[in-house]
Amino acid sequence: MTAAERAGVAVFAKAPVAGEVKTRLAARLGPREAACLHSLLVRRAVSTAVASGLGPVEIWCAPDESHELFRRCAAEHRVALRRQPGGDLGARMAAAFAVAHARGDALLAIGSDCPALDAGLIREASAALATHDAVVIPAEDGGYVLLGLARPSPGLFEGIAWGGGEVMAETRERLRASGSRWIELETLWDVDRPEDYDRLVREGLLEEVRA
């Protein structure tokens, strides 16, 4: 298996502080329950990354590594914790990729909002980096749930309107402009809004997240 096929995985996660995470779901679930759901989703994302059996898994924590959830995940799964630096999401992601590429590793970056992302898809994304510069799993809301880079891609994260519905389109433009060879895997969905929570329940994923 090549180095690209054993890419590291960076899980980007916020501390589950009530009122600061899953704010669009708080009106439906309440701030405390919304934070609890966020915590469960982070734990699932980390366990899924570890289950992929790829390279090193790191949790990139915001605002820092001190929250009990992060310490528990690190102890349970024997993964490293890193503090997200300042700046927008693009700057924070660029930092994670810079760390990985500096040590000669390809990297897959994921969030914690997509319970439909499984270990098999992460492995598929990693394998794609053996023949492509980048791999992306788009999200239905216009963003993406996974981005992998085999090598540095200068400018990829600059000038993106993070949080908007054009993130994936803007990323495609930057990949195209840089001459990168990239592949997109199946589009998935995030859990952000009340209707996403309904879908989580309807598709039986809530029980899996709580397991």
Backbone hydrogen bonds, N-H to C=O, Kabsch-Sander energy under -0.5 kcal/mol:
donor,donor_aa,acceptor,acceptor_aa,energy
6,R,2,T,-0.7
6,R,3,A,-0.8
7,A,4,A,-1.1
8,G,106,A,-2.3
9,V,56,P,-2.4
10,A,108,L,-3.0
11,V,9,V,-0.6
11,V,58,E,-3.0
12,F,10,A,-0.7
12,F,110,I,-3.0
13,A,11,V,-0.5
13,A,60,W,-2.4
15,A,62,A,-2.6
17,V,15,A,-2.3
18,A,16,P,-0.6
20,E,17,V,-2.4
21,V,17,V,-0.8
25,L,22,K,-0.8
26,A,22,K,-0.9
27,A,23,T,-0.6
28,R,25,L,-1.0
29,L,25,L,-2.9
30,G,26,A,-2.4
34,A,30,G,-2.5
35,A,31,P,-2.1
36,C,32,R,-1.9
37,L,33,E,-2.5
38,H,34,A,-2.2
39,S,35,A,-2.3
40,L,36,C,-2.1
41,L,37,L,-2.4
42,V,38,H,-2.4
43,R,39,S,-2.3
44,R,40,L,-2.2
45,A,41,L,-2.5
46,V,42,V,-2.4
47,S,43,R,-2.3
48,T,44,R,-2.6
49,A,45,A,-2.3
50,V,46,V,-2.4
51,A,47,S,-2.4
52,S,48,T,-1.1
53,G,50,V,-1.6
54,L,49,A,-0.6
55,G,7,A,-2.1
58,E,9,V,-2.5
59,I,80,A,-2.8
60,W,11,V,-2.6
60,W,58,E,-0.6
61,C,59,I,-0.8
61,C,82,R,-3.5
62,A,13,A,-1.5
71,R,67,H,-1.9
72,R,68,E,-2.8
73,C,69,L,-2.4
74,A,70,F,-2.5
75,A,71,R,-2.1
76,E,72,R,-2.7
77,H,73,C,-2.6
78,R,74,A,-1.4
79,V,74,A,-0.7
80,A,57,V,-1.4
82,R,59,I,-2.8
84,Q,61,C,-3.3
92,R,88,D,-2.0
93,M,89,L,-2.6
94,A,90,G,-2.6
95,A,91,A,-1.7
96,A,92,R,-1.5
97,F,93,M,-2.4
98,A,94,A,-2.3
99,V,95,A,-2.1
100,A,96,A,-2.0
101,H,97,F,-3.0
102,A,98,A,-2.0
103,R,99,V,-1.0
103,R,100,A,-0.7
104,G,101,H,-1.3
105,D,100,A,-2.6
107,L,149,L,-1.9
108,L,8,G,-2.5
109,A,147,L,-3.2
110,I,10,A,-2.8
111,G,145,V,-0.9
117,L,114,C,-1.6
118,D,116,A,-0.6
122,I,118,D,-1.8
123,R,119,A,-2.4
124,E,120,G,-2.3
125,A,121,L,-2.4
126,S,122,I,-2.3
127,A,123,R,-2.6
128,A,124,E,-1.6
129,L,125,A,-0.8
129,L,126,S,-1.1
130,A,127,A,-1.7
131,T,128,A,-1.5
132,H,128,A,-1.0
133,D,181,R,-2.2
134,A,181,R,-1.8
135,V,148,G,-2.1
136,V,183,I,-2.3
137,I,146,L,-2.3
139,A,143,G,-2.4
140,E,188,L,-2.2
142,G,139,A,-1.9
145,V,137,I,-2.9
146,L,137,I,-1.1
147,L,109,A,-2.0
148,G,135,V,-3.1
149,L,107,L,-2.3
150,A,133,D,-2.7
151,R,133,D,-0.6
156,L,153,S,-2.0
158,E,155,G,-0.9
160,I,157,F,-0.7
162,W,160,I,-1.8
164,G,161,A,-1.9
167,V,164,G,-0.7
168,M,142,G,-3.3
170,E,166,E,-2.9
171,T,167,V,-2.2
172,R,168,M,-2.5
173,E,169,A,-1.9
174,R,170,E,-1.8
175,L,171,T,-2.6
176,R,172,R,-2.7
177,A,173,E,-2.5
178,S,174,R,-1.7
179,G,176,R,-1.2
180,S,175,L,-2.0
182,W,180,S,-0.6
183,I,134,A,-1.5
185,L,136,V,-2.4
188,L,138,P,-2.5
191,V,113,D,-2.2
192,D,190,D,-0.8
196,D,193,R,-0.9
197,Y,193,R,-1.8
198,D,194,P,-2.1
199,R,195,E,-1.7
200,L,196,D,-2.3
201,V,197,Y,-2.2
202,R,198,D,-2.8
203,E,199,R,-2.6
204,G,201,V,-1.4
205,L,200,L,-1.4
206,L,200,L,-1.6
208,E,204,G,-0.9
209,V,205,L,-2.7
210,R,206,L,-2.0
211,A,207,E,-1.0
